[in-house]
Amino acid sequence: MDFLQLHNKNIVVMGVANRRSVAWAVAKVLLDVGAKPIYVFKDQALLEKNRALIGAAAPVVICDVEKDADLAALPAAVSAIAPEVHGLVHSIAFANYSEGLKPFHETIKKDFLQAVDISCFSLVEVANRLKALFSPDAAIVTMSISTTRMASENYGYMGPIKAALDSTVAFLAKSLSQEVSPHIRVNAVGAGLLKTSASAGIPGYIDAYLYAEKVIPRHQALDTSEVANTVAFLLSQRSSGINAQTITVDAGMSINYFDRDVVRRVTAARPQ
């Protein structure tokens, strides 16, 4: 049974960096259900790095969201592959700690603005560029985090940027429904801590990941495939009643920060 009804649907997928990327996990689910991913890579070098992963025949577009010329060429490049787009997966983010990790109040302006441009505004830009190609019931899904109110030092300024992304989802959903089609939907998946190559570059992330394993009720970390399955659901018409939302996927971590066993370990280890 084709429950998701995504067979033969054209889905633009942005953000495949390697086999551990959330975007690649999403693409695998889409391929499993018979959808047709159209991969967007930042540049030719990243494409070549991943060509064996996605397959020699996989349709590909090059677009660096920091380059106006690339964005202007995006609609024609996508339409040459598929005249209609049924979904968009926006799974790109970037943080440049050009002077090293600093306390939040010492954030470098140029780093912050570049991160906003790539991680948040690019969703607006790409949606606007592709609007003429969207099917009347197209679904857009972006990748957020499970909470933007937890001020984790090692995540730095990306927390506020993901908060901006969550707000952007709501405004973009309303704007597209008014100006393009009333049935277009925009949602985000707020993922808990994942074992990806991008996250591995965040200072202190491994310790946070190990802590998450202890706090999650099942004592097992969130798997990238669980996030990918949620993205696929949001791309499908099975989720037609969900719009302008950030769906938290954290395996229940948010209800269990004060797990008694974890609290006992911490209090037992404190200096007397």
N, C-alpha and C positions, 0 to 999 in steps of 0.2 A: 504493500500500500504506500502510495506517495503522500505521506502525511504532510510534509512541508510544502509540497506543490511548487518546488523550485526547479523542476526538470526543465532544461532548455532556457532558463532565465539567465540573462546577461548581467553579471555582477562585477562592477569595477572594484578591484581590491588594491588598496594602497598600503604599503608598509612591510612587505616581505623583505627581511634582511638576511635571514638564514632559516634553517629548519626548526629553530626554537622560537621563531617569531609567532606572536599571536595571529598575525595576518596569514601566516602559512598554515597554522592550525585551522583557521577559518576556511581557507582555500581548500584544504583536504576534505572538510565536511561538505563544502559545496560540490566538489567533484564527486563525492560519494553519493550525493542525491541527484546527480545529473545536471547540475547547474553549470554555467559557462563563465568561469572567472576571466576577467581581463585585467592583467597585472600592470600596475603603474610603478615604475622604478625611478629613482632620483636621477640616475645617470647610467651610461652604458657600462661603466665598470661594475656597478652593483648588479646590473642585469647579467653580465657575464659570470659573475660570482655565483649567481643563482640559476643559471640556465639549466644545468643538469638537474636541479631540484624541481623546477616547474615543468620541465620537458621541452624538447626542441621545438615542438609545434605550438606551444602555448602562446596565445596572443598577448603582445606586450606593447606598452606605450612608455616613452620616456618623458618625465615631467618633474622638474625641480620646482617645488612650490615657492621658492624664493626668487624665481626668475619669471618676470612678466611675459617674456617671449614664449616660454614653455607653457605657461598657463593659457596664453592666447591660442596656442596650437593644440591644446588638449581636446577641445570638442571635435575638431576635424579628425584627429588621430583616433579617437574612440569611435566616431561614427563610421570610419573606414573599416572598422572591425565589426561593429554592430550598430544598426540604425536606431535601436531602442535600448535603453538601459533600465533594468528593473530594480537595481540596487547598487548602493555604494558603501563600501567598507573603508572607513577612514581610521587607519591604525598607525599614524605617524606622530612622533614626538621627538623633540630634541632639546637638550640643555647643554649649554657651553659654559662650563665653569672656568672662564679664561684666566682667572687669577686664583684658582683653587677654590675649594669649598669654604664659604664664609658664613658667619652668622647672617640670618635673613636681613637684618637691618643694614647690612653692608653689601647687599646685592648690587652687582654691576648693571647699570641701566642698559647698556648695549646687549648684554647677555639676556636680560629679562625680555627685552623687546624682540630679540631674535627668536627666543623660545615661544613667545606669544604668537608670533607670525607663523612659525612652522607648526606648532602643536595645537593652536586654536583657530586663528584666523584663516588658515588654509582650508578648514572645513567650509567656511562661508564662501571663500573664493572658488573652490572646486565645485561646490553645489551650484553656485551661480553660473559658472562656465558650462556646466553640463545640463542646466535646467531644460533646454530645448530637447534634449535626448531622453529625459526621464519619462517612463510610462506613467499614466495617470495615477497608478497606485504604487509608485516606486517607494522603496524603503531605504533610508540612510541610517547607518549605525557607526558611531565613533567610539573610541576607547577612552574611558575615564578611569578613575580609581574609586575604591570602595568608600572612602570618606575624604573630604577636603577640610574637615574640621580637626583632624588629628595633626597637630603641628610637629611632625617628625623632622628633627634637625637634619638628618641625612638626605631627606627628599628636597629640602630647601625651597626655592621659589617655584618649583613645579606644582606644589600644592595649590597656591593661588591661581596658577595658570589652568589647572584642571577644574578649579571652581568656575573660572571664566568659561571654560569649555562646556560645563554643565548648563550654565545660563544660556550660552549660545545655542544649545540644543533646543531650548524652549522657544527662543526668539526666531530661530531658523524654521522650526516646525510651523509656527504661525505665519510667518512671512511667505513661505512656499505654498502653504495651503490657500492663502489669499490671492497670490499672484500667479501661481503655476497650476496647481491642481488641489482641490480640497481633500484628496485622498492620499497625498504624499505624506509620509511619516518620517520623523527624525527622532532617534533615540540614542542613548549611550549605554554602554555596559561598564559599570563601576567594578572593576576587578580587584580582588584582594591580591596579596603578594604572590607573584609567580616566579618560576625559575626560568628566566629568559636571559639571553646574552646582554640585552640592553640593561636589565635590572642589575646584572652582575657588576656593571660598572659604577653603580651608586655606592659611595662609601658607606660601610656598615650595613649594607643590605642583607648580607648572608646571616648576620646575627638576628636581624629583624625577621627574616624568613624562618629561621629556626625557632624563634619565639612564637611566630604565627602557628607553627606546627603544634606547639604545646597548648595554645589557647583555643584553636579550632576544636569544637566539641568532639569531632571524630578523631582528633589527634593525627590528622593526615592533611598535608598541605593541599591547597587548591591546585588542580591540574589545568594546564592550558587548554586541554580539550573541553573541559567543562565551560570555560569562557567561550570557546569557539562554538559550542552547541547553542549557547544562549544567543550569540550573534546571529547564527543561522535562523533560529526561531524568530528573531526580530526582523530579519529580512523577509520572512515568509508572511503570507496572508493569514496564517494561523494566529498571528499576533496583531491583527488589524485593529483591535481595540486599544492598543498601547501606542501612545504618541507623546512626544515631548517629555520623556522620562529618562532618568538614569536608573537602570536596573542593577542593583547591587548583587554581585556574585562573589561571596567571600567564604562560603562553606560554613556560615554561622559565626564567624569570628567576632562580629560586632556585638553579639549578645553575651560574650564570654570573656571580656577583658579581665574580669576579677575572678577567674576560675580559682577555686579554693586550693587546688594543688599548687598552682603557680604562686599564689599569694603566700602559701606556707613556705615554699622554697625561698622566696625573697625575704620574708620576715625572719626565717631561720638563719639566713646568711648575713643579716645586718650586724654591725658591730655592737657589742654589749657595753 
